[in-house]
Amino acid sequence: MARHFVTALIALVFGFAGAAVFSFSGWGNSQTREYLVANPDILPAMANAYQEQQSRESLASVSSEVTTPFPGAVLGNPEGSRTLVKFTDYACGYCRISTEDIDRLVANDPELRVVIRELPLFQGSDVPARMALAAAQQGKFDAFYHAMFAMGSTAPENVMAAAREAGLDLEAAQEYGASEEVTAELARNQVLAQQLGFSGTPSWVTGDKAFEGAVGYDQLAKAIGS
């Protein structure tokens, strides 16, 4: 895998740098290769730049859809001028850790709107995801979101306990959670994640940036610009 990665990087550099910078300056492939051997740090730097470019291009085609929330599935200020999108899974430990970062961001920025996109990837995590969208439909998403993550696992009894703690109408929530509307939303989120190249959770979108991982408060705040 490492060899393939290096090969891809070299191809990337020769494809872009070789055809542009080095060719423009009159360098041949042998001189380009010598330069890269002497300056290996340029390879990951160019790979990161390329990945960021690809991410921006992918995001541009779906930006409006990604940042438009499922009705009610929002934290912070629903009318805020800054938007952070979180693709999340209640069975994901890193998603759980990131809830504190989001709470801190919301507390420090009254203009922040956090759009939550339910992306159940782990076995059984579709159950709390469906209940979360039912909570959004009842106007109690924030309460369920925090109660569910506080449970520590997505066992069915924990989902029901979180729903009760959030004050949901349980019968209505279970019925709505099984609806085609909720099924369509979960499928939509899967497609959006694939289009953005996300392979796991948490994954994030803000402005023209799309990235993955529990990156921490500072990096999220920097990305948002708050």
SEKOLTOR-961485 format. One record per residue: x, y, z of N, C-alpha, C in turn. Coordinates in steps of 0.001 Angstrom, whole numbers, plus 500000, padded with zeros to 6 digits. Layout:
N
XYZXYZXYZ...
This chain:
226
500831498799500000500000500000500000500866501252500000501959501226500801502850502378500860503474502637499504503871501532498784504478501693497466503488502318496492502236501887496563501231502448495674501018503927495967501065504282497242500866505673497623501989506544497077503236506064497232504380506814496715504297506927495202503942505837494533503812505857493073502779506883492630501661506921493352500609507885493016501097509311493206501850509525494281502376510864494530503335511287493426504227510384493033505191510705491987504468510997490675503470510169490367502686510402489151501991511751489213501502512095490399500836513373490584501792514521490329502987514411490906503960515482490750504395515621489301504676514474488630505092514540487240503955515009486346502730514632486741501591515026485920501307516504485990501500517093487177501193518503487365502455519358487375503340519057488319504546519875488429505434519691487207505579518420486755506438518169485605505923518867484367504617518881484216504035519491483023503953521000483119504018521519484350503852522954484536505154523617484958505451523550486266506585524289486807507899523862486178508170522533486202509476522069485766509637522216484244508603521875483482508688522004482034508817523459481635508117524320482351508163525741482048509580526286482242510284525744483230511630526221483502512678525490482673512232524569481797513151523864480924513741522606481507513223522135482632513735520922483250513185519697482532513999518629482477513540517350481976513140516445483121512679515244482800512225514310483821513336513922484788514557513747484279515660513349485161515972514431486178515926515682485745516180516787486672515035516914487674513831516687487191512669516722488085512798515645489154513196514430488727513352513325489665514429513639490709515521514209490269516597514567491194516114515595492216515329516537491745514801517556492644513881516941493702513037515996493265512107515362494192512840514504495217513892513823494783514677513013495718515331513909496766515786515069496339516433515998497258515425516743498132514162516799497697513125517539498428511877516679498584511958515577499316510824514648499404509590515235500070509752516301500859508596516878501551507571517453500583507991517705499342507055518288498381505957517312497991506244515999498096505265514999497666503987515024498503504069514862499844502823514927500613502162516295500551502975517352500427502392518695500346501540518834499096502067518329497960501302518401496719500102517471496746500262516312497383499130515384497502498003516016498306498355516687499416497342517356500233496645518458499448497444519223498687496863520299497886495908519741496842496304518625496236495458517990495223494160517473495841494273516832497009493090516313497689492143517444498076492707518563498539491883519709498902491170520279497681491872520315496545491263520791495314490114519881494896490348518570494949489301517615494594488109517742495516488391517952496809487322518101497791486480519333497498487149520446497155486421521671496851485540521494495617486065520803494620485291520583493401484080519693493664484272518655494476483155517771494812482105518511495628482577519325496579481658520057497445480857521090496677481483521725495693480798522774494937479526522260494281479522520998493883478367520441493177477213520068494102477488519941495402476437519511496331476319520437497540476999521578497496477076522454498662475709522838499219474812523252498346473492523697498798472724522573499471472799521373498908472079520229499474472677519820500815474005519843500906474678519439502147474337520375503297474286521662503021474083522641504093472611522902504399471711522298503618470280522431503911469877521297504849469518521611506086469285520543507066467956519829506870467919518600507349466639517940507558465913518812508579464639519159508349463954520110509227464099519773510714464712520690511444464871520523512887466183519918513326466950519311512402468205518638512779469366519624512775469242520604513687470216521689513752470547521977515212471819522295515456472258522763516772472681524220516629472699524931517739473110526327517680472008527209517141472392528221516378471456529205515838470950528749514468469680528369514348469156527884513060469274528900511935469373530181512301469474531249511303470880531840511273471844531141511826473203531664511923473844531927510568474779532863510560475454533247509312476622532331508973477058531523509938478137530553509690477584529149509885477984528247508983477432526886509019478541525850509098478366524906510005479218523724510106478310522514509945478673521609509056477901520383508856478675519221509461477985518411510246478599517222510848477862515979510390478579515069509722478055513744509439478404512874510640477395512285511252477641511635512541476951510280512661477473509465513587476940508129513882476959507980515403475824507607516006475744507523517460476572506380518042477010505451517203477865504363517677479348504696517511479644505883517031481023506308516765481587507039517975482636506465518565483243507080519735483826508447519452484401508636518266484971509932517914483877510983517728482719510541517250481583511465517154481146511914518543481168510965519479480795511290520853481763512310521447483051512083521224484064513008521736483860514410521156483490514464519891483377515764519220482170516578519681481244515971520407480079516735520870480503517877521786481540517663522596482029518727523477482608519882522670483303519552521591483865520603520734482744521430520112481698520755519642480584521472519025479864522341520054479640521798521240478973522586522283479773523844522609481080523706522642481944524853522927481895525866521784481893525378520551481798526274519399480481527044519423479395526342519691478077526976519741478014528012520861478588527674522023478569528597523154479365529864522869480433529720522083481308530857521807480937531652520568480011531134519775479667531798518519478159531799518312477490532902518652476029532963518501475569532941517050476487533065516091476134533039514679476364531673514044476693530674514868477005529359514314475769528469514219475569527933513039474512526951512778475192525623512486474878524589513267475478523272513076474414522338512507474599521962511244473677521051510569474158519622510812473290518806511387473641517411511662473052516515510574473919515742509954473491514769508958473733513379509531472650512642509739472733511312510313473329510335509290474439509706509659475115508771508757475428507483509513474423506629509729474637505393510486475462504380509691476669504134510138477573503203509458477771501914510245477685502007511571477889500838512413476596500037512531476760498755512791475591497880512930474696498374514063473421498530513761472456498945514767472335500440514959473226501220514353473181502665514604472088503364513797471429502629512896470313503234512177469120503456513106469042502689514194467918502832515133467946504204515811469061504611516446469088505952517020469062507046515957469604506785514760469561507787513699468121508089513314467314507048513199465900507238512871465166507956514001465497507611515234464862508278516365465274509746516422466519510032516046466996511417516039466203512261515042465931511707513877465158512453512884463706512614513337463208511626514064461874511777514653461890512874515713462977512956516471463120514021517463463156515382516775463840515451515627463888516698514867462488517094514423461718516113513994460361516374513530459478516882514660459808516484515901459048516936517067459661518175517716460718518721517115461341519924517659462203519675518884462706518436519049463484518087520242464793517411519876465360517827518742466579517176518256467753517378519204467988518605519626469124518908520502469098518032521747467923517907522362467799517126523596468098515655523346467575515102522247467832513692521967469295513467521596469840514327520769471235514220520322472175514104521530472016514990522486472894514961523658472588513778524572471322513472524747470956512346525607471452511026525017471368510883523700471782509641523053473288509447523165474067510472522906475514510342523018475932510073524467475178510618525415475510510403526828475263508962527262474453508220526511474139506844526872475343505909526732476243506224525819477451505412525678477337504241524736476132503806524407475963502732523424474606502904522748474450502220521627473205502343520859472259501170521093472382500525522244471461499437522585470022499968522535469076499158522064467689499621521920467122500258523184467464499689524350466946500276525592467507501672525838468749501907525363469338503239525513468687504251524572468330503786523393467636504664522450466305505113523043465585504179523611464295504519524213464474505408525430465516505135526221465772505966527396466106507395526980466901507556525922467251508890525433466010509601524893465158508849524214463928509433523676463018509918524799462905509120525853462089509541526998462701510763527677464046510752527827464720511884528463464513513167527657464461513029526332464265514196525471462808514643525427461914513848526011460510514209526059459735513927524793460170512900524030459479512586522787458158511870523032457259512071522105456063511242522018456548509937521398456720508911522205457391507701521754456648506989520634455358506880520741454590506172519712454705506897518379454557508223518412454657509007517179456076508967516622457061508973517518458455508958517091458815507644516398458358506543516956458652505247516357457979505112514992456772505614514897456055505556513617456767506412512568457130507633512955457791508518511992459193508010511644459880507442512631461223506928512388461256505822511357460141505115511209460055504024510227459502504502508886459270505793508756458626506324507551459577506385506353458989506478505167459781506604503944460559507914503931460019508938504555460701510231504613462040510114505333462056509393506433463295509193507191464249508280506419463709507225505827464539506320505033465213507070503889464473507962503247465020508747502138466123509685502625465951510260503810466984511155504348468271510410504643468183509239505227469384508450505516470083508034504228469305507678503219469890507317501923470559508532501290469925509688501410470493510925500860471836511227501515471919511059502810473165511333503513474276510380503091473914509138502833474891508165502341475460508616500998474590509058500123475017509500498790475901510740498903475498511691499725476286512907499896477676512590500443477727511688501415479014511298501991479916510671500922479337509830500088480117509204499016480608510235498013479759511185497670480147512223496715481277513089497265481303513265498560482338514082499185483584513276499531483541511972499291484695511125499556484871510754501004483826510879501813483913510537503228483841509018503388484706508490504243484723507051504492484332506706505920484119507705506756483775507450508148483197508686508805483010508580510095482479509687510882483400509946512072483401511166512616482690512337512099483358512888510848482553513456509978483052514166508809482395515533508789483089516489508195482694517884508354482683518632507028481805519621506963481775520547505838481566521940506406482374522886505946482159524287506284482789525132505192482038526083504679482542526880503566482862525988502382484103526118501872484522525263500758485425524138501217485338523799502519486194522759503082485364521542503468485901520359503181485298519091503595486421518210504116486268517693505344487346516915505956486769515927506953487593514964507356487141513885508223487914513877509536487307513243510546488014512942511782487653513836512954487997513343514143487814514123515371488990515076515473488910516173514754490048517079514599490231518032515771489246518140516641489368518980517821488819520378517626488634521046518747488012522378518759488777523394517932490082523472518130490867524516517474490789524428515957490903523227515417490876523074513972489485523368513428488449522963514148487085523267513715486851524769513726487266525432514799487085526880514905487833527602513783489026527138513478489804527746512399489122527542511055488592526356510826487919526064509557486665526925509387485936527108510480484708527911510435485039529385510275486151529770510892486536531178510868485947531959512013485589531248513088484993531935514237486034532161515316
